[in-house]
Amino acid sequence: MTYKLLVDVVGWIGAVVLLAAYGAVSSGKLEGTSSRYQILNAVGSAFLIVNAAYYRAFPSAFVNLVWIGIALSAILASRSSRRTRDREPDEAQGRSRCAPRNP
C-alpha cells in the first residue's frame, strides 16, 4: 500500500466515523452530550486532519482541529460534572448533609 493510498483510506475512515456519529445522534441512538459521541468526533476529525494536511488543505485541517478541541472540551466538562455529582450527591440535589432529610 502506498503512502498516498494510506492517507486516502485514513481520510475516508474519518469521514465515515464523523457521519456515523452525526447519524447516531440524529436518530437518537447517541446523546449529543455523551462521551462516546465526542470521542467519535475527535477520532474522525483526527483522521481527516491527516488527509487534509497531506493534501495541504489547511482550512479543512484547521476546522477539524477546532472540532477536536470542542470534542475534548465537552468530554472534560462532562467528566468534571459527573465527578462533582458523584462526590457530593446531597449538595447537587440542594440538600445539606447536616440537615435532616424529609421523605
TORMAR-748868 format. One line per 8 residues: number of its first residue (from 1); their letters; for each residue x, z, y of N, C-alpha, C. Coordinates in nm, 3 decimals. Example, Ala and Ser with C-alpha at 12.3 -4.5 7.8 and 13.67 -1.06 7.14 Angstrom:
2
1 = AS = 1.319/0.780/-0.569/1.230/0.780/-0.450/1.320/0.780/-0.330  1.285/0.708/-0.225/1.367/0.714/-0.106/1.290/0.787/0.003
***
This chain:
103
1 = MTYKLLVD = 0.085/0.000/-0.118/0.000/0.000/0.000/0.089/0.000/0.124  0.064/-0.091/0.214/0.143/-0.098/0.336/0.100/0.013/0.432  0.187/0.042/0.527/0.158/0.146/0.626/0.034/0.110/0.708  0.023/-0.017/0.747/-0.092/-0.063/0.825/-0.222/-0.044/0.746  -0.220/-0.076/0.620/-0.339/-0.059/0.536/-0.375/0.090/0.524  -0.275/0.175/0.508/-0.298/0.319/0.501/-0.363/0.370/0.630  -0.313/0.325/0.744/-0.370/0.364/0.874/-0.514/0.317/0.885  -0.541/0.196/0.839/-0.678/0.145/0.842/-0.771/0.227/0.752
9 = VVGWIGAV = -0.725/0.260/0.633/-0.806/0.340/0.541/-0.833/0.478/0.600  -0.731/0.540/0.658/-0.749/0.672/0.721/-0.851/0.662/0.835  -0.843/0.557/0.914/-0.939/0.538/1.023/-1.080/0.521/0.973  -1.099/0.442/0.869/-1.233/0.424/0.813/-1.287/0.553/0.752  -1.201/0.628/0.687/-1.245/0.758/0.633/-1.290/0.849/0.747  -1.213/0.850/0.855/-1.251/0.931/0.970/-1.386/0.891/1.027  -1.410/0.760/1.037/-1.537/0.711/1.088/-1.653/0.753/0.997  -1.632/0.741/0.866/-1.737/0.779/0.770/-1.764/0.929/0.777
17 = VLLAAYGA = -1.659/1.009/0.789/-1.678/1.155/0.797/-1.757/1.192/0.922  -1.722/1.134/1.037/-1.797/1.163/1.160/-1.942/1.120/1.150  -1.965/1.002/1.097/-2.103/0.954/1.084/-2.183/1.037/0.983  -2.118/1.079/0.875/-2.186/1.163/0.776/-2.223/1.298/0.837  -2.132/1.355/0.916/-2.160/1.483/0.982/-2.278/1.469/1.078  -2.276/1.364/1.157/-2.386/1.340/1.252/-2.518/1.317/1.177  -2.514/1.240/1.070/-2.633/1.216/0.991/-2.686/1.344/0.928  -2.597/1.430/0.882/-2.639/1.557/0.821/-2.707/1.648/0.922
25 = VSSGKLEG = -2.656/1.650/1.044/-2.720/1.731/1.149/-2.853/1.669/1.189  -2.856/1.540/1.205/-2.979/1.472/1.247/-3.090/1.485/1.145  -3.053/1.492/1.017/-3.154/1.504/0.911/-3.185/1.649/0.876  -3.120/1.743/0.942/-3.147/1.884/0.918/-3.073/1.944/0.799  -2.979/1.871/0.742/-2.905/1.923/0.627/-2.793/2.016/0.670  -2.747/2.003/0.793/-2.648/2.093/0.851/-2.696/2.137/0.989  -2.658/2.257/1.027/-2.685/2.305/1.162/-2.573/2.256/1.254  -2.609/2.218/1.374/-2.510/2.171/1.470/-2.410/2.277/1.510
33 = TSSRYQIL = -2.445/2.402/1.491/-2.354/2.512/1.525/-2.275/2.562/1.405  -2.294/2.501/1.289/-2.226/2.550/1.168/-2.078/2.513/1.169  -1.999/2.599/1.107/-1.855/2.572/1.095/-1.830/2.446/1.013  -1.910/2.423/0.912/-1.893/2.304/0.827/-1.905/2.177/0.911  -2.006/2.172/0.999/-2.024/2.055/1.085/-1.905/2.038/1.179  -1.860/2.148/1.237/-1.748/2.140/1.331/-1.618/2.100/1.261  -1.599/2.148/1.139/-1.479/2.109/1.062/-1.484/1.960/1.029  -1.601/1.911/0.990/-1.615/1.767/0.964/-1.582/1.686/1.090
41 = NAVGSAFL = -1.630/1.733/1.205/-1.599/1.665/1.332/-1.448/1.664/1.358  -1.384/1.777/1.340/-1.240/1.786/1.367/-1.160/1.697/1.272  -1.193/1.699/1.144/-1.120/1.618/1.045/-1.143/1.469/1.071  -1.268/1.431/1.091/-1.297/1.290/1.120/-1.224/1.241/1.244  -1.224/1.322/1.348/-1.155/1.284/1.472/-1.004/1.276/1.452  -0.949/1.368/1.375/-0.804/1.365/1.348/-0.766/1.235/1.277  -0.847/1.196/1.181/-0.820/1.070/1.110/-0.830/0.951/1.205  -0.930/0.954/1.294/-0.944/0.844/1.390/-0.829/0.841/1.491
49 = IVNAAYYR = -0.773/0.957/1.523/-0.658/0.961/1.613/-0.539/0.889/1.551  -0.519/0.908/1.422/-0.409/0.838/1.353/-0.425/0.688/1.371  -0.546/0.640/1.348/-0.573/0.497/1.360/-0.560/0.449/1.504  -0.617/0.524/1.596/-0.614/0.483/1.738/-0.472/0.484/1.793  -0.394/0.582/1.757/-0.256/0.589/1.805/-0.173/0.472/1.750  -0.194/0.440/1.624/-0.121/0.328/1.563/-0.149/0.197/1.638  -0.275/0.177/1.673/-0.313/0.054/1.743/-0.303/0.067/1.895  -0.246/0.176/1.941/-0.227/0.203/2.084/-0.359/0.200/2.161
57 = AFPSAFVN = -0.463/0.247/2.098/-0.594/0.261/2.162/-0.603/0.402/2.218  -0.525/0.425/2.324/-0.509/0.560/2.375/-0.638/0.621/2.432  -0.727/0.545/2.495/-0.853/0.607/2.539/-0.933/0.663/2.420  -0.936/0.589/2.310/-1.006/0.636/2.191/-0.936/0.758/2.133  -0.805/0.757/2.130/-0.730/0.872/2.080/-0.758/0.995/2.166  -0.765/0.975/2.298/-0.793/1.086/2.390/-0.933/1.144/2.364  -1.033/1.058/2.351/-1.170/1.106/2.325/-1.173/1.188/2.196  -1.105/1.141/2.094/-1.103/1.213/1.967/-1.025/1.344/1.977
65 = LVWIGIAL = -0.923/1.348/2.059/-0.850/1.473/2.082/-0.941/1.576/2.149  -1.018/1.532/2.248/-1.114/1.621/2.314/-1.220/1.665/2.214  -1.265/1.574/2.129/-1.365/1.605/2.026/-1.315/1.716/1.934  -1.188/1.709/1.895/-1.128/1.813/1.812/-1.126/1.946/1.889  -1.089/1.941/2.016/-1.088/2.063/2.097/-1.225/2.129/2.104  -1.329/2.048/2.121/-1.465/2.101/2.126/-1.501/2.164/1.991  -1.468/2.096/1.883/-1.500/2.147/1.749/-1.427/2.278/1.723  -1.299/2.285/1.755/-1.222/2.408/1.732/-1.273/2.522/1.819
73 = SAILASRS = -1.309/2.490/1.942/-1.365/2.591/2.032/-1.496/2.646/1.976  -1.580/2.560/1.925/-1.707/2.603/1.866/-1.684/2.689/1.742  -1.586/2.653/1.660/-1.555/2.732/1.540/-1.508/2.871/1.580  -1.417/2.878/1.678/-1.366/3.008/1.722/-1.476/3.093/1.784  -1.562/3.033/1.862/-1.673/3.107/1.924/-1.768/3.159/1.817  -1.795/3.078/1.717/-1.884/3.118/1.609/-1.825/3.234/1.530  -1.698/3.226/1.500/-1.632/3.333/1.424/-1.625/3.462/1.505  -1.597/3.450/1.634/-1.592/3.568/1.721/-1.728/3.634/1.729
81 = SRRTRDRE = -1.831/3.555/1.743/-1.968/3.606/1.749/-2.006/3.673/1.618  -1.970/3.611/1.507/-2.001/3.666/1.375/-1.927/3.797/1.352  -1.799/3.802/1.394/-1.719/3.922/1.377/-1.778/4.039/1.456  -1.819/4.012/1.580/-1.880/4.114/1.663/-2.011/4.161/1.602  -2.090/4.069/1.554/-2.219/4.102/1.495/-2.201/4.186/1.368  -2.101/4.154/1.286/-2.077/4.226/1.162/-2.021/4.366/1.186  -1.939/4.379/1.290/-1.877/4.507/1.319/-1.973/4.608/1.377  -2.059/4.563/1.465/-2.148/4.654/1.537/-2.292/4.610/1.524
89 = PDEAQGRS = -2.351/4.626/1.406/-2.488/4.577/1.387/-2.590/4.653/1.470  -2.570/4.782/1.494/-2.667/4.860/1.571/-2.668/4.818/1.718  -2.550/4.803/1.777/-2.544/4.764/1.917/-2.595/4.622/1.938  -2.570/4.534/1.841/-2.617/4.395/1.851/-2.769/4.389/1.850  -2.834/4.488/1.790/-2.979/4.491/1.785/-3.037/4.578/1.896  -2.952/4.624/1.988/-2.999/4.702/2.101/-3.020/4.849/2.070  -2.963/4.898/1.962/-2.976/5.039/1.926/-2.842/5.108/1.940  -2.845/5.230/1.979/-2.725/5.311/1.985/-2.708/5.380/1.852
97 = RCAPRNP = -2.585/5.401/1.811/-2.561/5.471/1.685/-2.597/5.619/1.697  -2.599/5.670/1.820/-2.628/5.812/1.840/-2.778/5.838/1.846  -2.853/5.740/1.884/-2.998/5.760/1.900/-3.067/5.752/1.765  -3.172/5.833/1.744/-3.245/5.823/1.618/-3.317/5.690/1.607  -3.330/5.642/1.487/-3.398/5.514/1.464/-3.545/5.538/1.437  -3.627/5.451/1.494/-3.770/5.455/1.466/-3.803/5.340/1.374  -3.877/5.367/1.265/-3.907/5.257/1.172/-4.004/5.158/1.229
***
